[in-house]
Amino acid sequence: MSGTPPRPRLAVIGISGYGKIHLELARACRDRGEADLVAAVVINPDEEAANVAELRAHGCAIYATHEEMLRRHAGQIDVCLIPTGIHWHVRMTLAALRAGANVLVEKPLAGSLDGIAAVQAAERETGRFVAVGFQDCYDPGTRWLEDELRRGAIGPVTAVRFLGVWPRPRAYFRRNNWAGRLQVDGVPVNDSPLNNAFGHFVMLSLLFAGMQPDEVALSAGEVELFRAHAIESFDTGVVRLRTARGVRLWFGASHVSRRSIEPEIVIEGTAGQAGWSYEREAWRTDAVGRREGRPVLDQHTTRRLMLEAVLRRLRDPAAPICSSDLAARHTALIAGIHRAAPVVPFPPELVEWSGGPDDATAVASVPGLDAALRRAFAEQRALRDCGFSLAQPAVGA
């Protein structure tokens, strides 16, 4: 009789900031006996003294750099978790693959298609896989809706639109060296609401539309990019395009507001409609109005399901993950957006701040922007066609 197969060996690069989430995921797997957490990179051990002590007590080796960890544990890590800044994703993923590890890396996988190509070449060379942290792809309600669309439950998809608004203070863009940046140390980042905070939902929209990376073709007239914060990239954007198969796509997102508009995706078909609402529901109706839905789970649960899926992939090469091929669709769109149009600052006289110029908690808003975004979402139009102008506050503020 064969013995019990060895538990997968996990490692994590970074345990602070967003890294805390990946650390807790790995810890939970360890505590359930599903995996061993064998190594971690901690660049701030004094600040993380309690976590370092707990990890060492469970036999986890602590390193100051990812290079040292991967050198010392080459061939001894099954999955390396990489919850680091965007400009590190490709470099660390390549290093982990070449050290014999499979990878779960945070989204986006890369800031450029060249980065995607390098990762995919390394996957082929090493025989290892890369899963990308678009956790909503692992949600059962999401998977149900994708299956419904693929089987033609609403007929061929003709349009997909997404809108989300989450206020973010000045401190959000000061929290690290890549927030709001287009590149860091020559490495593309293209941080923005569509690439970062709302990147999950852009990725879902592309999946629902069945869009491929080579279908991205944007013109300046279809892309509106603005910024209120002192950043390089945009904090407000509306993007319209049409795929090679004629599916119309609309994306709208902003961090410039006092009020949230929770992420929502609406999908139109020739014989019905479908939708996906953040942490609420995935649903579809047919041509006669019959409705069916499934719950969309909270982010903590979908992250757990994501790591469980990655561990299944170790045993079963056919187990589904959000692969580098899927993530390439998102990166292609973001790269196309930045090629298509410049980022235009909102005129300072239009921007209203909730605090003074030195207040890190101050949130920016622009009169009329929320109303224009809602109308543009409903009608799949540009902001400029929905009463919004940089010359004066929009009607309906």
N, C-alpha and C positions, 0 to 999 in steps of 0.2 A: 504494500500500500504506500502511495506517495504521501508525504507529509503536507502540512498546511503551507500554502505558498507564502513566501516572505511578504511582509507588508511593504507597500511602496515607500520610498524614501523621499521626503520633501526637503527643500531648502527655500529660503526667502531672502531676497535682497532688499533690505530696508524694513524697519518696523515702526517708523514714526509717520505722522501725517496719514496719508491714505494707506501706507504700509501697515498700520494698525489693523485694518480690516482684513488684509491677507494673513497677517499673523494670527488673528483670531480664527480665521477659517482653518488654517493649518493646525492650530492648537486643538480645535474641536475635533478634527479628524484623528489627531493623536489620542485625545482623551476617549474617543469612542473605539479605539483600537483599529482604526481603518488605515492608518499610515504612521510612519515615524518621522518626526521633525528632526533632521540630523544636523543642519547647519543654518546659520543666519548671518547676514551682514548687518552690522550695527555701527554707524559712523558717529553716533553720539552716545557712547556707553554711559557717560555720567548722567545724562538726562533720562536714560532708559535703564537705570540701575536695577530697578525691581524686575523688569522684564528679562534683563540679562541673567539675573540670579535664578529666576524661575526656569528659563530655558536651559541653563547649564545644569540645574538640578535634575532635569529630565534627559540629560545626555546630549544636548544640542551644542555643537561647537560654534563659537562666536568669532567672527572675523571682521577686520576693519575695512577690507575692500573685497569687491566681487572677484577680482583677479585671483587673490590669494585663496578665497574659498573654492573657486572652481579648479584651481591648480591642485589643492590638497584633496579635493573630493572628486577628481576626474574619474568618470565611470562609476561613481557611487551615489549619484543623485538621479532619481527617476523623474521628478517634476521640479523644476525651478520656478518659483513664483517671483514675478518682476513687477512690483507696484511702484515704479519710480517715475521721474519726470519724462515727458515725451521725448526729449532729445537723447535720453539714455536707452530707450526701448530697443532700437535696432542693435546698438553696440552690445548691450547685455544679452539680448536674445542670441545673437551670433556666438558670443563667448560661451553661453550655456549649451547651445547645440553642439559646439565643437568639443565641449567637455563631456559629451555623452548624455546630456539631460534633455528631456522633453521640457516644454516651456508653457506656462500660463502667464501671459504678459497683459498688463492693463491696456485699455484702449486709449487712443488709437494705436495700432501696431507701429505706425511710422508716420513721419511728417511728409514723406514723399514716396512716389512710386518706385524710385530707385532703391529706397530702403526696403520696400516690400519685395522687390526682385532679389535683393541680396539675401533676405531671410528665406525666401522660397528656394533659392539655389542651395543654401546651407541645409534646408530640410531634405532636399534630394540627396545631397552628398553624405549626410550623416544618418539618414534613415529615421530621424526623429521628427516629432510633430510640434507645431506651435498652435496653441489655443489662445484666443484673444478675449479680453474681459468684457465683452458686450453681454452682460449677464442676462438681460431680458430675452436674449435668443434662447435661453434654456428654460424659460417659464412655460409650464404646460399649457396655459391659455394662449400664449404666443404661438406655440407649436401647433395647437389645434387650429388656430386661425390660418396659419400658413398652409396647413394641409387642406383646409376648406377652400382656400383660394386656388390652390394647385389643382384641385379636383373640379374646379369650375362652378362652385356653389353660387357665385354671383355673376357668372359669365366671365368672359375675358375682362381683365382689369383695364380700365381706361384712364384712371386718375388716382393719385395718392397725394395727400397733403398733410403736413404736420405743423403744429404751432405749440410753442412753449415759451413762457416768460417767467424767469426767476430773478427777483431783485438780488443784486450783489453789491456790497459796499466797497469802498476804496481798498480796504484791507484784503479783500479777495484777490486783487491784482498785485498785492505786495507780499503775498504769502511765500513766494519762492522766486527763483531767477528766470522762470520760463512763462509765468502767467501773463497772458496778453501779448506774448512775443511771437514774431514770425520766424525767428531762428535764434539759436544759442550756440556760440562758438562755431558758427558756420554750419550747424546742423539744422535742417528745417524742423519747425515746431508747428507753426500755423495754429496756435491756440486761439480758440473762439468758442462762442456758445454752440456752434454746429459741430465743432471738432472735439469738444470736451464735455461740458455739463449736459448738453442735449445730444451728444454723439450717439448715445444708446438708441435714441428714437429715430435719428436720421438713418442709422444702420437698419432698424426694423422697417422703416419706410422703403428702403432700397430692396430689402428682402421681399416685402409684400408686392413691390412693383416688378420683381424679377429682373432688376437692372444689372447689367454687367459693366465692368470697369471701362471697356472700350466704347460704351455708349455715351460717355460724358462729352457733351459739346455745348458750351455756354458762350453767350455773347454778352457784351457789356450792358445792353438794354434789359437783360433778364436778371441781373444781379445788382442789389442795392446793399451796400455795406457802410455802416456808420459807427462812430465811436463817440461816447461822452467822456469816458475815462482816459487818463493819460497813459495810453498803451499804444503798441504798434499795430495790433490787429483790430478787429471789429468787435463790438459788444452788442450790436444789433444788426440783423441781416435778414433779407428776404431774397430767395432764390427761386427762379422758375426755369424749367427745362422740359424737354420732350425726349423720350428715349427713341431709339431707332425703330422700335415697334409701335411708336405713337402714343405711349403712355405719358400723360401729363403729370409732372411732379411739381410740388410747391412746398418750400420749407421756409418757415419763419421762426426766429428766436431772438430773445433779447434779455439782457441783464439790466436794462435801463427802465426802471419802473418802481413804484411803491407797492404794487400789487402783483401777486403771482397769477399766472394762467397755467394751470397744470397741463403737462404734456398730453396732447391728443393727436391721434392719427385717424384720418377718414379715408376710406378706400371706395372708389366708385367702380361699378362693373356694368356691363350691358344688361344684366338681369338681377340687379340688386345692389346692396351697399354693405360695407363692413366698417368696423372701427376698433380702435385700441386706445384705452385710457389708462394712464399711469396708475399702477397699484389699485385698479378698480376692475375693469372688465374688457375682454375681447368679445366681439359680437359680429353677427352678420344677419342680414335679412334677405329673403329671396324676392322674386319678381312680384309675388302676391302679398308681401309684407310679413311673412312668417319669420319670427325672430328666434335666434338661438345664441347663447353666449356661454362664456367660461370666465371664472375669476382670473384676474391678473394679480399675482402674489407680490408681497412686499420685497424690497431690495435685499434685505438680510436673507430671506429664504431663497431668492433666485441666485444669490452668490453661492450659497451652500450647494444648490443644485448644479451650479456651474462646476465647482470643484469635484463634485461627485461624478459628473460627466467626464471630466478630464481623467479621473482615476479609472473609470470604466474603459476609456480609450487605451489605457495601458494593457488591458486584457483583451480588448476587442477592437481591432483596427477599423471596424465598420461603425463603432459607436459615434454618434454625431457630436461635433464640437463646432464652435465658431472658428473656422480655420483661417489661415492667412489668405486663402482664395476669397473667402467671403469678406474679410476685412479690407481687401484691396478695393472693393466697390466704394467703401466709405472714403478711403484715402484718395481715390481717383476723383470723387466729387469735390472734396475739400481743395485739392490741388487745382481743379478746374475753376472753382470759385475765385481763388486768389489770382489766377491768370486773367480772369474775365474783367475784373473791375477793381479800381483802387478803393481804399477805405477813406471815407469822407468824414471829417469831424463835424459833429453837430455844432452849430454856432453857439458860442458860450451864452449868449443872451437867451437861448431857448432852453438851456439846461437848468433845471431846478434841483438844488441839493438839500438833503434833509439836515445837513449840518455844515459847519464852516469848512474852509479850505484845508485846515489841518486836522480835521476830524476823520479818522480812519474808518469809523462806522457809518459815515455819511453815504446815503444811497442817491443816485441820480435818477431823475425822471424828466421826460419831455412832454409837455402838454399835447394831448391828442394822439400820441404814439400808440397807446394801448388800443384805442378805438379804431385807429387805422389798421393796426395789425389784425384785429378781430375781423374787420370787414374784408381785408385783403385775403385772409384765410378762407372766409366763407365763399368769396368770389374768385379765388385763385388769381388775384391780380397783383400788380405792383403797388407799393405804398403810395407812389406819386399819383396813381389813378384812384386812390381811395381817400382823397382829401388831405394828404399829408404833404407839407411843404417845409423846406428849410428856411424859407423866408419869413414864415409866421406860424404861430400855433395852428394845428389842424382844427377843422370844424368838429364839434362833438367832444372837445376835451373834457 
